[in-house]
């Protein structure tokens, strides 16, 4: 059930405002518990209701762009959209070979990007991480270890991962991350609670090219540019990037065309934190 030893403490010590789905889940769990005490013979019905609720919560957590578990940037705010701004977000780095080349491409096009960095990788390649900031881009929190089991953590596990990354990235860059993106975008109802406590904003995307799995640069480019318009948040990867048949990281093949197409459409790339202002 949603009950957790740390949950009540966090609820009374933050300005957390759970979504309607989460509030209804709390109520359902309470009613199920009361029903078991009042009519023990009907415990199967109570258990069944709780199981269905958990299946719904799990399904929503597997939907990266959902807002049912808490606020989630899937597009830029209205003011940024009105300014013809879009955001390029780059995940899973820093990578000592790919990231510097990405930075060079961004420099040539005068574009600003947001790098969601993994704390453990940033600690291994701190100079690359510092170079991202030195060139005018933003470094944000993508967890400390990027574990595949991230979405199954509870409040303590989320806090441990996020606080570790906050400390690592802040120490390296001198800037405290203000945005968080979950590994693979997957999460559970406890994450929004922890994000609120740490002052972080969840961000997903409006378009992605699956460039960690697809090595066809044309397919990735088409997915990113299809329906491109102001307010879009694009997702690409410098870490864990798929390779083209020639062995080139896909992002290096696709990024120039994305930047050129956006410029031709009169769109300006900004970091998430600048779009927020």
C-alpha positions in Angstrom: 0.0 0.0 0.0 1.0 3.7 -0.2 1.7 3.8 3.5 5.4 4.3 4.2 7.3 5.1 7.5 8.8 8.2 5.9 5.7 9.4 4.0 3.8 10.9 6.8 6.8 12.8 8.0 7.4 14.3 4.6 3.8 15.2 4.1 3.7 17.3 7.2 7.1 19.0 6.5 6.6 20.1 2.9 4.3 22.1 0.7 3.5 19.0 -1.2 0.1 19.0 -2.9 -0.7 15.4 -4.1 -2.6 15.0 -7.3 -6.2 13.9 -7.4 -5.2 10.3 -8.3 -2.8 10.1 -5.3 -5.4 11.6 -3.0 -8.0 9.1 -4.2 -5.5 6.3 -3.6 -5.0 7.4 0.0 -8.7 7.4 0.5 -9.1 4.0 -1.1 -6.4 2.5 1.1 -8.1 3.9 4.2 -11.5 2.6 3.2 -10.1 -0.8 2.4 -8.5 -1.0 5.8 -11.7 0.1 7.5 -13.7 -2.5 5.4 -11.4 -5.3 6.6 -11.9 -4.4 10.2 -15.7 -3.8 9.8 -16.4 -6.9 7.6 -13.4 -9.3 7.7 -15.3 -11.8 5.4 -15.0 -9.3 2.6 -11.3 -8.9 2.7 -10.9 -10.2 -0.8 -12.9 -7.3 -2.2 -10.8 -4.8 -0.3 -7.6 -6.5 -1.5 -8.9 -6.5 -5.0 -9.6 -2.8 -5.0 -6.1 -2.0 -3.6 -4.5 -4.2 -6.3 -6.4 -2.5 -9.1 -5.4 0.9 -7.7 -1.7 -0.2 -7.6 -2.0 -1.4 -11.2 -3.4 2.0 -12.3 -0.5 3.8 -10.4 2.0 1.5 -12.0 0.6 2.1 -15.5 0.7 5.9 -14.9 4.3 5.6 -13.7 5.2 3.9 -16.9 3.9 6.9 -18.9 6.8 9.4 -18.8 4.7 12.4 -20.0 1.9 11.8 -17.5 0.9 14.5 -15.0 -1.3 12.2 -12.9 1.5 11.7 -10.4 2.6 15.3 -10.1 3.6 18.4 -12.2 5.7 17.5 -15.2 7.1 19.7 -17.9 6.1 18.1 -21.3 6.3 21.5 -23.1 7.7 24.9 -22.3 5.5 27.5 -20.4 3.2 29.7 -22.4 5.5 32.7 -22.2 8.4 30.8 -23.7 6.2 29.4 -26.4 5.0 32.9 -27.2 8.7 33.9 -27.6 9.1 31.1 -30.2 11.4 29.2 -27.9 12.1 25.5 -27.8 14.4 23.4 -25.6 17.0 20.8 -26.5 17.6 18.4 -23.6 20.4 15.9 -23.7 20.5 12.9 -21.4 22.8 10.3 -19.8 26.1 12.1 -20.0 28.6 13.5 -19.7 30.5 11.3 -22.2 34.2 12.2 -22.6 34.1 11.6 -26.4 30.6 12.6 -27.5 29.8 15.5 -25.2 32.7 17.8 -26.4 31.6 17.2 -30.0 28.0 18.1 -29.1 29.2 21.3 -27.5 31.1 22.2 -30.6 28.0 21.7 -32.8 25.9 23.8 -30.4 28.6 26.5 -30.5 28.5 26.6 -34.3 24.8 27.1 -34.3 24.6 29.5 -31.4 22.1 27.2 -29.6 21.6 26.7 -25.9 20.9 23.2 -24.4 20.0 21.5 -21.1 22.2 18.5 -20.2 20.6 16.0 -17.8 23.7 14.5 -16.3 24.2 11.4 -14.2 26.0 12.2 -11.0 28.3 9.2 -11.1 29.4 10.0 -14.7 29.9 13.7 -13.8 32.2 12.6 -11.0 34.3 10.6 -13.5 34.5 13.4 -16.0 34.2 16.6 -14.1 36.0 18.7 -16.6 33.5 17.8 -19.3 30.7 18.7 -17.0 32.3 22.1 -16.2 32.8 22.7 -19.9 29.1 22.4 -20.4 28.4 25.2 -18.0 31.4 27.3 -19.2 29.9 27.3 -22.7 26.6 28.7 -21.4 24.5 25.5 -21.1 22.6 24.1 -18.0 23.4 20.9 -16.1 20.4 19.3 -14.5 19.8 16.2 -12.3 19.4 12.8 -13.9 20.0 10.8 -10.7 23.3 9.7 -9.2 23.5 6.2 -10.7 20.8 5.9 -13.4 19.7 2.5 -12.1 17.2 0.5 -14.1 15.3 -0.1 -10.9 14.9 3.7 -10.1 11.2 3.7 -10.5 10.8 1.0 -7.8 12.4 3.1 -5.1 10.6 4.5 -2.1 11.0 7.9 -0.6 14.3 7.2 1.1 15.7 5.7 -2.1 14.6 8.7 -4.2 16.0 11.1 -1.7 19.3 9.2 -1.6 19.7 9.2 -5.4 18.5 12.8 -6.0 20.4 14.4 -3.1 23.6 12.6 -4.1 23.3 13.9 -7.7 22.5 17.4 -6.4 25.6 17.4 -4.3 27.8 15.9 -7.0 26.6 18.3 -9.8 26.6 21.4 -7.6 30.2 20.7 -6.3 31.4 20.2 -9.9 29.6 23.1 -11.7 29.0 25.6 -8.9 25.3 25.6 -9.9 22.5 23.8 -8.1 20.2 21.8 -10.5 16.6 23.0 -10.6 15.2 20.3 -12.9 15.1 16.5 -12.7 14.4 13.9 -15.3 13.9 10.3 -14.1 15.9 7.5 -15.8 13.8 6.4 -18.8 11.2 8.8 -17.5 9.7 6.1 -15.2 8.5 6.9 -11.7 6.1 6.1 -8.9 3.8 8.2 -6.6 6.6 8.8 -4.1 8.8 10.8 -6.5 6.8 14.0 -6.6 6.9 14.2 -2.8 10.7 14.1 -2.8 11.0 16.5 -5.7 8.9 19.0 -3.8 11.1 18.6 -0.7 14.3 19.2 -2.8 12.8 22.1 -4.8 13.2 20.2 -8.1 10.9 20.4 -11.1 10.2 17.2 -13.1 10.7 17.5 -16.9 10.0 15.0 -19.6 9.7 15.9 -23.3 7.3 16.5 -26.2 9.4 14.7 -28.9 12.1 12.0 -28.8 14.0 10.0 -31.4 14.8 6.9 -29.4 18.4 7.6 -30.3 19.8 5.1 -27.7 18.2 2.3 -29.7 17.9 3.5 -33.3 21.0 3.8 -35.4 19.2 5.2 -38.4 19.9 8.9 -38.4 17.0 9.7 -40.8 14.5 8.0 -38.6 15.7 9.8 -35.5 15.7 13.1 -37.3 12.1 12.6 -38.6 10.8 11.7 -35.2 12.3 14.9 -33.6 11.3 17.2 -36.4 7.8 15.9 -37.1 5.3 18.6 -36.1 8.1 20.7 -34.5 6.8 24.0 -33.1 7.4 26.6 -30.4 7.3 25.2 -26.9 8.7 21.8 -27.8 11.1 20.0 -25.5 13.3 17.7 -27.5 15.1 14.7 -26.0 18.5 13.4 -27.3 21.4 11.5 -25.8 25.1 12.1 -25.6 25.5 9.2 -23.2 24.5 5.7 -24.3 24.0 7.0 -27.8 23.2 4.5 -30.5 25.7 4.3 -33.4 25.0 4.6 -37.1 26.2 1.8 -39.4 29.4 3.8 -39.8 29.9 3.8 -36.0 29.1 7.5 -35.5 27.0 8.4 -32.4 23.5 9.2 -33.8 23.3 12.6 -32.0 26.3 13.8 -34.0 24.7 13.0 -37.3 21.2 14.3 -36.4 21.9 17.4 -34.2 23.1 19.8 -37.0 19.9 19.1 -39.1 17.7 19.6 -36.0 19.3 22.9 -35.2 19.2 24.1 -38.8 15.5 23.1 -39.2 14.6 24.9 -36.0 16.4 28.0 -37.0 14.7 28.0 -40.4 11.4 27.9 -38.7 12.3 30.9 -36.5 12.6 28.9 -33.3 15.2 29.7 -30.6 16.8 27.1 -28.4 16.9 28.0 -24.7 17.7 26.0 -21.5 14.7 24.9 -19.4 15.7 27.3 -16.6 15.8 30.3 -19.0 12.4 29.3 -20.4 11.1 29.3 -16.8 12.0 33.0 -16.4 
